[in-house]
Amino acid sequence: MNIPTIKLHDGYEIPAIGLGTVYLRGEPGVDAITSAIRNGYRLIDSAIRYDNEGAVGEAVRQSGIPREQLFLTSKLRAQYFDYDAALEMIRESLYRANLDYWDLFLLHWPNPKQDKYVEAWRALIQAKENGWIRSIGVSNFMPEHLDRLIEETGETPVINQIELHPYFSQVEQRQADKERGIITEAWSPLSRARTVTHDETIAELARQKGKTVSQVILRWHVQLGVIPLPRSSSELHQKENLDVFNFELTEDEMETLNALTKPDGRIDNQDPREYEEY
């Protein structure tokens, strides 16, 4: 399957859809990620906090797909936001995955009360200069966090990975990312609580299109210019989630989905202006 790519502002290209891997660890995780790669996924999203970088690396080796054809991501958790600790942990993550480099490395949460995300960002810049990382970005960053990084370091993230689904469409954040030349990725694009995938409005639209609910939701992301990262260990669902480039939603259908967003639509109470995760 030929997946479209999106050009990042640093010149690298990233697939327009990827595999989320939270909870995919150990041997079952290796099997699920290997299955995804063999079925066409080229963007694999992991994190230090997921405890599965080794599973990602092993899946890459078992898949038989050349490393240069894959786009592999990990994320730095906030307990390692001290400059030296960040550099050490990035090297450690490469060791765990048995990789020479990460295509993309993100700061997982800003943790504004901790107030070390600029220091950690400087470490990512250095790791990129060292050749350990090709592109650097962030996750769950609000406009004020982005602006502080840019103003204090002169380096703009290429990606901001945020919670984004029809119940929480993040219009203002997406616009803020776009204005800064940042591509938006979506974690939990199908919503962990599964409420979105049981929405009757979306179900009816899926019936009309002859597609599954998940396919309609993921296509909505794609047409917004957002990179969705659905997680699945099922080969059937992996294939289904990837098969979203052979149809389009009309402008009215997009507006129908846009109208489902809610002010309190977050899956959990994780407002990045207050939430701290280590």
C-alpha positions as CSV (number, residue, x, y, z in Angstrom):
1,M,0.0,0.0,0.0
2,N,1.3,3.4,-1.0
3,I,0.8,5.8,1.9
4,P,1.1,9.6,1.2
5,T,3.7,11.5,3.0
6,I,3.8,15.0,4.5
7,K,6.9,17.2,4.3
8,L,8.1,18.6,7.7
9,H,9.7,22.0,7.8
10,D,13.1,20.5,8.3
11,G,12.8,18.8,4.9
12,Y,12.1,15.2,6.0
13,E,8.9,13.5,5.0
14,I,6.6,11.6,7.4
15,P,3.9,9.1,6.5
16,A,0.3,10.6,6.7
17,I,-0.8,7.8,9.1
18,G,1.0,5.7,11.7
19,L,0.7,3.1,14.4
20,G,0.3,4.1,18.0
21,T,2.0,1.5,20.3
22,V,1.0,2.4,23.9
23,Y,0.4,-0.9,25.8
24,L,2.1,-2.9,22.9
25,R,5.1,-4.3,24.7
26,G,6.9,-7.6,25.2
27,E,6.5,-10.5,22.8
28,P,2.8,-9.7,22.0
29,G,3.9,-6.1,21.2
30,V,6.7,-7.3,18.9
31,D,4.1,-9.5,17.1
32,A,1.6,-6.7,16.7
33,I,4.2,-4.1,15.5
34,T,5.7,-6.6,13.1
35,S,2.3,-7.3,11.7
36,A,1.6,-3.6,11.2
37,I,4.9,-3.1,9.4
38,R,4.4,-6.1,7.1
39,N,0.9,-4.8,6.4
40,G,2.1,-1.4,5.2
41,Y,2.6,0.8,8.2
42,R,5.8,2.9,7.9
43,L,5.3,5.3,10.8
44,I,5.7,3.7,14.3
45,D,5.1,5.9,17.4
46,S,6.6,4.7,20.7
47,A,7.8,6.4,23.9
48,I,10.1,5.8,26.8
49,R,7.1,5.8,29.1
50,Y,5.5,3.0,27.0
51,D,8.4,0.7,27.9
52,N,8.4,-0.7,24.4
53,E,11.3,0.7,22.4
54,G,13.0,-2.7,22.5
55,A,9.8,-4.2,21.0
56,V,9.8,-1.6,18.3
57,G,13.4,-2.3,17.4
58,E,12.8,-6.1,17.4
59,A,9.7,-5.7,15.2
60,V,11.7,-3.7,12.7
61,R,14.3,-6.5,12.4
62,Q,11.6,-9.2,12.2
63,S,9.6,-7.4,9.6
64,G,12.3,-7.6,6.9
65,I,11.6,-4.0,5.8
66,P,14.7,-1.9,5.4
67,R,15.2,0.6,8.2
68,E,15.5,3.5,5.9
69,Q,11.9,2.9,4.7
70,L,10.5,3.3,8.2
71,F,9.9,6.4,10.3
72,L,10.4,5.6,14.0
73,T,9.4,7.9,16.8
74,S,10.0,8.0,20.6
75,K,9.4,10.5,23.4
76,L,11.3,11.8,26.4
77,R,9.4,11.6,29.7
78,A,9.7,14.5,32.0
79,Q,11.7,12.8,34.7
80,Y,14.6,13.1,32.3
81,F,14.2,16.8,31.4
82,D,17.5,17.8,32.9
83,Y,19.9,18.4,30.0
84,D,22.5,15.7,30.8
85,A,19.8,13.2,31.8
86,A,18.0,13.8,28.6
87,L,21.0,13.2,26.4
88,E,21.9,10.0,28.4
89,M,18.3,8.7,28.1
90,I,18.2,9.4,24.3
91,R,21.3,7.3,23.9
92,E,19.8,4.7,26.2
93,S,16.6,4.6,24.1
94,L,18.7,3.9,21.0
95,Y,20.5,1.1,22.8
96,R,17.2,-0.5,23.9
97,A,15.8,-0.4,20.4
98,N,19.2,-1.3,18.8
99,L,18.9,1.6,16.4
100,D,21.5,4.0,15.1
101,Y,19.0,6.9,15.1
102,W,15.4,7.9,15.7
103,D,13.6,9.6,12.9
104,L,11.7,11.7,15.4
105,F,12.0,12.4,19.1
106,L,9.4,14.3,21.1
107,L,9.1,15.9,24.5
108,H,6.1,13.9,25.9
109,W,4.5,16.6,28.1
110,P,5.5,20.2,28.9
111,N,5.0,19.8,32.6
112,P,4.9,23.6,33.1
113,K,5.1,23.6,36.9
114,Q,8.4,21.6,36.6
115,D,9.5,24.2,34.1
116,K,12.3,22.2,32.5
117,Y,11.0,21.7,29.0
118,V,13.2,24.4,27.5
119,E,16.2,22.7,29.0
120,A,15.1,19.3,27.6
121,W,14.4,20.9,24.2
122,R,18.1,22.1,24.2
123,A,19.1,18.5,24.8
124,L,17.0,17.4,21.8
125,I,18.7,20.0,19.6
126,Q,22.1,18.7,20.7
127,A,21.0,15.1,20.1
128,K,20.0,16.1,16.6
129,E,23.4,17.7,16.0
130,N,25.0,14.5,17.3
131,G,23.1,12.5,14.7
132,W,21.1,10.5,17.2
133,I,17.8,12.0,16.0
134,R,16.8,13.4,12.6
135,S,13.8,15.5,13.6
136,I,12.6,16.9,16.9
137,G,9.2,17.8,18.1
138,V,6.8,17.9,21.1
139,S,3.6,16.4,22.4
140,N,0.8,18.0,24.2
141,F,2.3,21.5,23.9
142,M,0.0,24.6,24.0
143,P,0.7,27.7,22.0
144,E,2.5,29.5,24.9
145,H,4.8,26.4,25.4
146,L,5.6,26.4,21.7
147,D,6.4,30.1,21.6
148,R,8.7,29.9,24.6
149,L,10.7,27.1,22.9
150,I,11.0,29.0,19.7
151,E,11.9,32.3,21.4
152,E,14.5,30.9,23.7
153,T,16.2,28.5,21.3
154,G,15.4,29.6,17.8
155,E,14.3,26.0,17.0
156,T,10.7,25.3,16.0
157,P,9.3,21.8,16.6
158,V,8.4,19.9,13.4
159,I,5.5,18.0,15.1
160,N,3.1,18.6,18.0
161,Q,1.3,15.4,18.9
162,I,-1.9,16.1,20.8
163,E,-5.2,14.4,21.8
164,L,-7.5,14.9,18.8
165,H,-10.7,13.1,17.8
166,P,-14.2,14.2,16.7
167,Y,-15.2,14.9,20.3
168,F,-12.2,17.1,20.9
169,S,-11.1,18.6,17.6
170,Q,-8.7,21.2,18.9
171,V,-9.4,23.8,16.3
172,E,-7.4,26.6,18.0
173,Q,-4.4,24.4,18.7
174,R,-4.4,23.1,15.2
175,Q,-4.4,26.6,13.9
176,A,-1.6,27.6,16.3
177,D,0.5,24.7,15.0
178,K,-0.2,25.6,11.4
179,E,0.8,29.2,11.9
180,R,4.1,28.1,13.3
181,G,4.8,25.6,10.5
182,I,4.2,22.6,12.8
183,I,2.5,19.5,11.7
184,T,-0.2,18.1,14.1
185,E,-0.3,14.4,15.0
186,A,-3.2,12.9,16.9
187,W,-2.9,10.4,19.7
188,S,-6.0,8.3,20.5
189,P,-7.6,9.4,17.3
190,L,-10.4,6.9,17.9
191,S,-10.7,7.9,21.6
192,R,-9.6,5.4,24.2
193,A,-13.1,5.4,25.9
194,R,-14.6,4.2,22.6
195,T,-17.4,6.7,22.9
196,V,-16.5,8.2,19.6
197,T,-16.6,4.9,17.8
198,H,-20.1,4.3,19.1
199,D,-21.4,7.7,18.0
200,E,-24.6,7.2,16.0
201,T,-24.0,10.2,13.7
202,I,-20.6,8.8,12.7
203,A,-22.1,5.3,12.4
204,E,-24.8,6.6,10.0
205,L,-22.2,8.4,7.9
206,A,-20.1,5.2,7.8
207,R,-23.1,3.2,6.5
208,Q,-23.7,5.8,3.8
209,K,-20.0,5.6,2.7
210,G,-19.8,1.9,2.9
211,K,-16.9,2.2,5.4
212,T,-16.3,1.4,9.0
213,V,-16.7,4.0,11.7
214,S,-12.9,3.9,12.4
215,Q,-12.2,4.5,8.7
216,V,-14.5,7.6,8.6
217,I,-12.9,9.0,11.7
218,L,-9.3,8.5,10.5
219,R,-10.2,9.9,7.1
220,W,-11.5,13.0,8.9
221,H,-8.1,13.4,10.5
222,V,-6.3,13.0,7.2
223,Q,-8.5,15.6,5.5
224,L,-7.8,18.0,8.4
225,G,-4.1,17.6,7.6
226,V,-3.5,15.8,10.9
227,I,-1.5,12.5,11.1
228,P,-3.6,10.0,13.1
229,L,-1.8,7.3,15.2
230,P,-4.4,4.6,15.9
231,R,-3.3,1.7,18.1
232,S,-4.3,-1.9,17.3
233,S,-2.9,-5.3,17.9
234,S,-5.4,-6.9,15.5
235,E,-4.2,-7.5,12.0
236,L,-7.7,-7.0,10.7
237,H,-8.1,-3.7,12.3
238,Q,-4.6,-2.6,11.4
239,K,-5.4,-3.2,7.7
240,E,-8.8,-1.5,8.1
241,N,-7.2,1.6,9.8
242,L,-4.7,2.0,7.0
243,D,-7.2,1.7,4.2
244,V,-8.4,5.3,4.3
245,F,-6.9,6.8,1.1
246,N,-9.4,5.5,-1.4
247,F,-12.3,7.7,-0.5
248,E,-13.1,11.3,0.6
249,L,-15.5,13.0,2.9
250,T,-17.5,15.9,1.4
251,E,-17.3,19.3,2.9
252,D,-20.7,18.8,4.5
253,E,-19.6,15.5,5.9
254,M,-16.5,17.1,7.4
255,E,-18.7,19.8,9.0
256,T,-20.9,17.1,10.4
257,L,-17.9,15.6,12.2
258,N,-16.5,18.9,13.2
259,A,-19.8,19.8,14.9
260,L,-19.4,16.8,17.3
261,T,-16.6,18.5,19.3
262,K,-17.1,19.3,22.9
263,P,-15.4,21.8,25.3
264,D,-14.9,19.0,27.8
265,G,-14.1,16.4,25.2
266,R,-10.8,15.3,26.6
267,I,-10.6,11.6,27.4
268,D,-9.1,12.3,30.8
269,N,-8.5,15.5,32.8
270,Q,-5.1,16.2,31.2
271,D,-5.0,19.9,30.4
272,P,-1.3,20.5,29.4
273,R,-1.4,23.9,31.2
274,E,-1.8,22.1,34.5
275,Y,-1.2,18.4,34.0
276,E,2.2,16.9,35.1
277,E,3.3,13.5,34.0
278,Y,6.7,11.9,34.9
